[in-house]
Amino acid sequence: MHHHTDPAMKACIEECLRCYSVCLSTAMNHCLEMGGEHVEKKHFTLMMACAEICRTSAHFMLVDSPHHKHTCAECAEICTQCAEDCERLGNMEECVAACRSCAQSCRSMAH
């Protein structure tokens, strides 16, 4: 039996892909348009890192790699940081929600 037929993993893959998409498009559209704090290196790098680890975690689960536990653990950590930073800047509710939801899902997959 393949893991990705497991409903929890399937849900986590979907959360990761959604968060990847939301983080990347928010950074590229909203943040670049807003400028200022939104494009400061620390915040922008965090958003790019978050998008990439979400994509990587989804990939590891899709290929059924036993290493997905590690990528999911890291993903949960980065998503949590990203959610906090986006909340700090304000007016980024969609990104905050996607990151929180993904972090929760990844945390459960990491165990």
C-alpha angles and dihedrals in degrees: 000000000000119000095225090066085063106105094223092054093044089052091048092051089052092048091050094049092047092049091047090053096044095045094048096045093043091052094045097044114021099030096043090048093047095048119179114073090001092068098039109128097245095052097039093047090050091053092048091047091048093051091049097047089049090052091046093049091051089049093051091051093045092054089044094238115175086221091071088096089065096044090046091051091051091043091055090052096049093043090053091051092046092050090052093048094046089048090051091055091045133211092067099101096143092055093045091051094046092048094047092048093047092047091053093048093046092048090059092047092050093066 
